[in-house]
């Protein structure tokens, strides 16, 4: 990306963005929210993601405009009663031991334990409370099967039984996604208005970014809209690489620090429990330089197979298919011009993640060093022009629902063909997948010109795949039998 394109301003000025608020509210009605309300509530300081916090706001103090003092007080009082703090586990357990019922906002996950010669055991895990074996009724599992897949956030009512704790009731966060209505809504906006709305929905102030930087931020959504979309983002510290993934959807799992093992990612061969890649839509490894990988050779071997064909297995004992996207976030060093210090961008990754057979299976590399460091000036705030965005829980579910809309894949297959005498197959597949994903994000209604498709979908796709191809070309002479520059016909 040349300097002129990097520095091109955002296409909409302050007044145009300000005027867009009324259209967003009118088109999306109850699915829209003023994004200034969330930071004013201070709910995220209690350790809950944005998609939960906005649900709380709409449940406790529904309304438009900035959050008033009385509303903020009401929310904080509710949070103090219902959202457990880090030091309140034992207090809640004490209340349960005394026979009290307790209501808490918490993630809830369930599993069924089968034991030979015994009745199946259904247990619920409440990680924020340190409770791993609460009783849960069959009826709740039938009503909310996602409790068994990846867990759900909601208000849980707990009580005591003679032999432990029981989940008495559960009120989940629920977003109603009608993909047809979402596509119809897109028709009400120009492309630049829609891009601004998407960024505001993520919590960013679109006016603070150039057009190219906006595109990079939207590219972080690719693993949500595309099945088996595998990305890597390299950037210095503080650019907010994990910000989007932390706050977009409960179907996205961010792993930051701690031990990463084959059992956690793939399957636990001891009990047959499937790992994160089988249970979530997107799995994100953050700060990979500081993560502790157990059996790294087995991890990278399993990942190579999974990234290539979507099959999860470990030692041949268990096997399943998954469409989970896999994302790696890593820090790199920059020079005084804010450019990567090393010509080989992946040089600072753990050695086993630099293997070319692994890197080749990563679809795209996001140049996070081209984004500014995250600060309050880049987020929706009191001085922002556009403050109305989509509610995070609805927005995340709408993006994931687009995975099953295959019109964009068909369009990309017809219109993306790499140039050259001997195009590399994985490059063509990756460019098509990225372009299709960007089409779903920006043109979910499928209405675009060939020029729009090339500029806003194909061109960024070529640039993101080229960064991966550059690493392969440098690391392994085998790839030099193909052209260095990736181009389309």
N, C-alpha and C positions, 0 to 999 in steps of 0.2 A: 504494500500500500504506500503510495507516494505521499510526500509531505503535504501537498495541496489537498489531496483527498482526506488525509488524516485531520486536517484543520478546518475542513469545510463546516460552516456553522449549521446548527439545527435548522430545518426548513421553516419552522413555525416561530413567529415572534411572540412576545409576552401577551399582547392583546389577543392574538388568535388562540393561544392556549387558554387564556382566561375565559374567552367566549365559549370554549369547548365544554366547560363544566356543565352548562345547561343541557347540551345535547346528550352528554353521558348520562346525566340523571334522568332525562326524559326517555331515552332508549332502553336503559337497563333497569330503571326504577329501583325495586328493593334489592337488586343484585349489585348495586353500586354503593360506595361508601366514601365519605370524605376522609382521605388518607391522613389528614392532620389530627384526626381524633385518636389514632393509635398512640403516637408518641406522647400526646398530652395525658393519656390514661396511665402511662408508666407500667402497663401490664407486662410488657416483655421483660422488664427488670425482675419479674417474679419467675423467670425461667420458662415461659411458655412461648411457642412460636407465634408469628403474626397471624397465621390462619386460625389459630385458636383464640387469640386475643380479640380479633375482629368479631368473631362469633360471640364472644362474651359481651362486647360493646353493644351489638345489635340485640342481644338477649336482655341486657340489664338496662341500657339507656339508648334505645333506638332513636334515631333522629338524623338531621342534616346539619351541616355547618361545623364550626370548631366546637370542641368539647367545652362546655361551660363549667364553672367552678362547682356548682351543685352536682352536675353529672359526674365530674371527676371524683368528687367525694363519695358519691353513691357507688361508683365502680370500685374504688379502693376499699370501701367497707365490705362490699360483696367479696372481693378478692381475699381480704383478710380472713373471712369466714370459710371460704370454699377452696382456695388454692393453697395447698400445704407448702410452707417454707422449708428450707433445707434442714432446719433444726427441730422440726415439729413431728417427725416420725413417731417418736416415743410417746409424745402427748396424745396423738391420735390412737395409738395402740392402747394407751392407758384408758382412754375413754371407751374404746371397744371392750376392754377387759371388764369395765364397770357395767357393761350391759347397754351402753348408749348406742344409738345409731348415728352415723357420721356421713355427711355429704362432702365429697371432694371432687374437684376438677382434676382429672389425671388420665394418662394413657392407660388403657386396659387391654391386656392380651390374654388369650385363653389357649389351653391345649388339652388334648385328651390323652391320658396315659393308659395304655393297655398292659395289663399284667396277667400272665398265664394263671388260669384257675380262679381269677378274681373279677369282680365287676369293673367295667371301665371307670376310670376316675377322671372327672372334669375339674380342672383347676384354673384359676385366674391369677395373673401376675400383675401387681401394681408396683411398678419399679420406683415411683417417687416416694412410696410409703415403705419400701423394703418388705413387702408382702409377696410371697411367691407361690402360695398354695391356698388361696381363698376358694371356697365352694362357689360354683356358678351353675345355674339351672340350665337344662337343655333348651328351654324355651328361648332364653336370651341368645344362645348360640344359633338357633334356627332363625331368629329374627335378624341377627347381625353376624352373618358368616365371616365378615372381615375381622372379627375378633380372633378367629382361628388362623387367619392368613398373616396379617401384619399388625394387628391390634388397631384400636380406635381411641380417639380422644372423646371424653364426655364427662358428664357429672355422674359419679358413681355413689350410690347409697350403700353403706356397709353396716353390717350388724354382726353380733356374736352368736355362735352356736356352741354346743357343749364341747365340740372337738376342734374349734377354730373359728375363722372369720368367713362370712358369706357375703356375696354380692346380692343385695336385695332388689335393686333396680338400677337401670342404666339409661341415661338420656344422652344419646350421641350427638355430636355435631353432624348436621346433615345439610348437604348442598344439593339442590335439584338442578341437574344439568340436562338441558334440552339442546342437543347439538344443532338441530334445525333452526331454533330461535337464535342461537349464537351466530350462525352463519347469516341469518337474515339481519341481525343487528350490525354485522360487519358492513353490509351494503349501505348503511346510513352514514358511513365515515369515509373520508378520503384516506389514502394510504398513510400520509404523514400524520393525520389525526389519529388513526388506528395505532400506529407505532407509538405515538405519545401516550395514548391510553394504556397500552401494554406496559410501558415503562413506569407510568404512574401507579399502575396496579401492583408492580413489583416494589413500589416505595421510592423509586428514583424520580428526581426532577428532570424531565426531558430537556429543559432549556439549558441545563448545565453540561450537556454532552454534545459533541459534534455528531454529524450524521453517521460517520463510521463507528464512533464509540457507541452510539445507540445500537448499531447492528451487532457489535460484539456482545453487548448486554443481552440482546434478544437471542443470540446464539447459545447462551447458557440454557435456554429453554428447549433446545433440540432433543435432549434425551427424554423429555416428557412427551413430546408429540410423535417421536419416532421409536419404534420397537428396536431393541438391540443397537441403539446409537451409543457409541463408545468414544468419549472425548478426553482430552488432556488440556488443562489450562496451566500455563506457566506465567508467573508474575512475581513482583517483589511483595514483601509483606505489606499488609494494610490496604490492598486494593479491593477487598470485599469479595474474594473468590467464592467463599462459602455462603455469603449473605442470601443470595437467591435460593439456594438449596435448603437452607435452614428454615425458610419461611413460606415455602410455596405449597407443600402438600404432605399429609401424613404418609403418602405412598412413596415418598423420597426419604431414604435413610442416609444420614451423614455420619461417617465414622471419623472422629478427630482424636488422634492419640490412642493409647491403649494397645493391647495385643490384637493382632490380626492373624487368624489361623485358618487352615483349610476347613476346619469344622464350622467356623463362623461364616465363611464365604460360601462354601459349597454344601457339605452335608456332614453331619456327625455320624460316623460309621458305627459308633457304639450303640446309639439308640435310633438311628434312621431319621433324626430330625433335620429337615432341610434348612440350609443357611440363608443368609440375607439375599443372595442373588436369585433365589427361588421364590421369595416371599414379597419382594418390593418391586416397584416399577423402575426405580432408579437407585443405585447404590453409589455413594460418593466417598472416596478416600481423601481426606483432607490432611495437609501437612505430612505428605508421605515421607519426607526426609527424617522426621522424628518418630514415625510409627515403628512399632516393634513387630516384625513379621516372623511368625513361627513357621519353620520349614519353608523358607522362601522358594526353594527349587520346586517344591510341590505346588505352591501357590501359583507361581508363574506358569508351570506346566498346565495346571487346571484352567488358568485364565486363557491361555493360548487356545485350548480346545473350545472353551465357552465362547470367547470372542469370535471365533471362526464360524461356529455352527449353532450356537445357542443351546448346546447340550451341557447339562451339569452332571458330573459324575466324579467319583473319587475311588480309585482303586477298583473300579468295575463292580462295586458292591451295590450301588444305587445309581439310577439314571433318571433324569427328567429333562424336559425342555423348559426354557424360560425366555421371555422377551425383555428382561430387565436391562436397562442401560447402565453402563459402568463409566464412572468419571474419576479421573485422577487430578487432584489439585496440588501444586507444588510451588515452592518459592524458588526464585532464581536471583542471581546478583546482577545489578545494572551498573553501567559506567556513569560518568558525570553528565552524559547526554541522555540519560534514562533509556539507554539501549542495552540489550543483553551483553554481559561482560564476556561471555564465551561464545565462540562461533557455533560449537555443538551445544544446542540448547538443552539437551537432556543430560548433559555431563554431570549435573548436580543431583540427579536422581539416584536412588540405590542401584547398584550395579545390575542386579537381576532384572530391573525394569528398563534397562538400556538395550536389552537383547532385541535384535532387529525383527525376529519372528514374532515377538510380542508387540513391538511398536507398529509393525505393519498392519496389525489388526485394530489399532486405534484409528477411528475414522478421521479425526480432525484434531488440530491443535489450536487453541485460542490464544492469541498473543496478548495476554493480560497486562503486559508491560505498557501497552498502548492506552490503557485506561488510567485515569487519575486515582490517587489514593482516596479511599472512602472517607468522607467527612459529612457533617451535618449540612453543608452547603450543597451537596449532591443529592440529598434526600428531600422528599416532600416536606415542606415546612411552612411557617406563617407567611413567608414572602413568595411562595411558589404561585405561579399563574394557574396551572392546572392542578387541582387538588382532588377531583372526583376520579376514583378508579374502581375496578371490579373488586368485590370481596375476595379475599385470598382463597378461602375454601372453595368457592365457586370457580374462580379462575384456574386453580390447580386442577380441579376435576375436569374442567372443560378442555384444558390442554391434553390431559391424559386420554380423554374420550376421543380426541383427534387421531390417536394411534390406529384406531380401527377404520378410519376413513382413508381408503387406498387410492382415491382419485389423484392425489398429488404424486404418488409413486408412479402411476401410469403416465401422467403428464411428463414427469422427469425422464422416464424410460424412453418415451417417444422423442424427447427434445434435447437430451444430453448425450452427446457422443464425443469421445475424446479424439483429438487430431493426432496425426503421426502414423508412421508405417506399422508401429508395434506398440500400441497403447497397453499399459499395464492394467490388468483386470481389476485389481483391488482399488486402484485409483479411480477408475470409472465408476465402480460400485459405490465408492465413498462419496464422490462428487454428486452422484445422483441422489444418494440418501440425504446428504446435507441440503441440497437444493430443494428436495421434496419437503424436508422439515421446515425450511425457511418459508416455503410456499404455504404450508399449513399455519404457521405462526402469523404471517402477514396477510395472506389471502385465503383464509379458511373457506370462503364461499366459492373459491375456484375461478373467480373472474379476474383475469389479468391479461395484459398484452405480452407478446413475445419479448418486447423491450423491457418491460417490468420484470419478467421472469429472469432475463439475463442479468439485469443490473442488481436486483435485490435478492436473487436466489443463487444463480449460477456463479456470478463473479465472487461473492464471498465464499462460496463452497470451494472454488478453485484455490483461493488464497489460504483457507484453513487446511485443506489437504496438502497443499504445496509445502507447508511447514513440516508436516510429518514426512513427506517425500524427501525434503532436504536432509533430514536426520538419517534416513535410510541410505541416501546417496553418499553421504559422508562416511557412514559407519561400515558399509559393506559393498565391495566392488561388484557383487552379483547384480545389484540394482542398476549399475551403470550401462547395462546393455540396452536400457530404455532411455527415452529422452528425459532430460532434467526438468524442463519446463512443462507443466501440465496445462494443456490448452484444449479448448473445445472446437469442433468443426464449425 
